Amino acid sequence: MQRGLQLARLGAGAVSPNPMVGCVIVHDNKIVGEGYHQKYGEAHAEVNAINAVLDKSILSESDVYVTLEPCSHFGKTPPCADLLIKHQVKKVIICNNDPNPLVAGQGIEKLRQAGIEVEFGLLEQEGRELNKRFFTYIEKKRPYIILKWAESADGFIAKKNYEAVQISNVLSRRFVHKMRSEENAIMVGTNTAKYDNPKLDTRFWTGKNAARILVDKDLTLPKTLRIYDNSQITICYNLLKDDVLDNNIFVKIPANNPIEQFIIQDLYQRKIQSIIIEGGTILLQNFIDLGLWDEAFILKSTLILENGINAPKIGGIEILRENLGDNLLIKRTPSF
């Protein structure tokens, strides 16, 4: 199962909104086939693992370790439970049950009715950690929310006049771009878009670019900003209009609701499974104060600014502290 979780992780950033899944097939205590879900819309882990078994006749005497309950419904691919039944595998060991209402125990029941022995719960916590985005999306009906910012040693994210200052180093930038490549969307507020003029891509890492999310209530930002360059899907939440211009989607938000809650629900409806909130302080603090976050990454520099725009204030539990060159990476999770 540990090998299955290793394989599953290889699908990071490529399978959403599906979960990451790995599968290992064992015969006479030897691995005879393995596979993972490589890309959304393509073959699932069980299919790839079975295809890797050279002698299909041994499948009836083999145990199948899979990190998530085999699907029991027709989606973009046929049910994996049916494939395992077709080959009459000896036993299926599952890490996590699938909370998706389209599966939710039906895959296990289907296998058992076909006479296949099933066990589940092996390395369950490790599996939930691996697919925390998927489980949050299904169970809480919202995207998994990651906060991220860089701050000076004395707690500022920019100078008083919003003048850009290089706080994070090369290693930190690569770390952030790796993060971006594994999530569905990146969000910034009006001031961050205006003064930093970020592209919000993954140019310092391999992988796909995430969708860009912008909050510009009064649509004051010029369309010459890099966030409007049409290179990526960009959703702009505002108070004035609904519109679509090339890759730029304008979504009108109600004035009487917390903007953040509306945005998160709208992104859920758009099947955005995870999002990084990258700034600025007002936007980040709003999410913190609403309790709308799952983890936070703070990159702390040795640079001293003496004054400027204050970094967000966050509580929670520190679970990681690691040096990235002369930057300190701190990871926090909520205590609620």
Buried (B, 14 or more C-beta within 10 A) or exposed (E): BBBBBBBBBBBBBBBBBBBBBBBBBBBEEEBBBBBBBBEEEBBBBBBBBBEBBEEEEBBEEBBBBBBBBBBBBEEEBBBBBBBBBEBEBBBBBBBBBBBBEEBBEBBBEBBEEBEBEBEBEBBBEBBBEBBBBBBBBBEEEBBBBBBBBBBBEBEBBBBEEBEEBEBBBEBBBBBBBBBBBBBBBBBBBBBBBBBBBBBBBBEBBEBBBBBBBBBBBEBEBEEEBBBBBEBBBBBBBBEEEEEEEEBBBBBEBEEEEBBBBBBBBBBBEBEBBBBBBBBBBBBBBBBBEEEBBBBBBBBBBEBEBEEBBBBBEBEBEEEEEEEBEEBBBBBBBBEE
